[in-house]
């Protein structure tokens, strides 16, 4: 063939090989590849690895509870709605946050009751009255929080159980609360006033 004849011919391009480049595995081979033992060969090592993973996650959560890191908080404390609720409760001065001191006073009263029974009765009644006032104050705080939360986020975004969670939070002194308060007293979250 001459050069001119070769130039007149159209160039033939070999097609690239298509496909995955290997045969499709049989069903038996695919199932065998997925099969794993129910029990690992070294149970003790697997148990140690699982415990180490669980402990690391727990430590990360505890650090997040002290720093307020949203990404690593336990599931029950995550999200903007729960954060807003915590900020609302922490911004408010709650009478119930003095509950532990009241409980300590009741404990002391038990010891001095035998020596001063009349005075102990009066103080005990006053302490019970104060406890009722604390309960009512906490209920009012939580009810007010829920109304404002519904108005800000909508009732469908408010998680269930948030009222009881925040009710319990009102009874802890501020420095014992976890996650730690991220706002100062009187520093209300947006939409709270």
C-alpha angles and dihedrals in degrees: 000000000000125000092250093054090049090053093052092056116093114248112252114218115203110228118245112250109263128211136051096299096241136069120266109262117244120250091254092053093047093050092047091052092053095044115107127172116261090225119043117238093242105041095178093053091047090049092049091049092049091048092049091050092048092047092049091051091048092050091049090052093048092051089048090052089057097042101034094237102169095200095062102034117119112270094255091061100042129108140051094271094055090043090053091049092051091048091050093051093043093050091055124079103235122197089207091066086077091057095107091055089050090050089052090051090052090051091052090047090058090060097049095039094093094055098044108024097164095048091043091055092052093046091046092053090048091050092050090049090050090049090054090049089052092051093049091047091052092047091051091049093051094045091050090047092051093051093050092043091053090050093048103039104016125249093267093062095048108100120232116256094026092121094056091044092054092041088060091046091059090063096059121085109249096252093052095053119114124230086040117246110268095192133058122240109282092020097118122194120246111288095018099106 
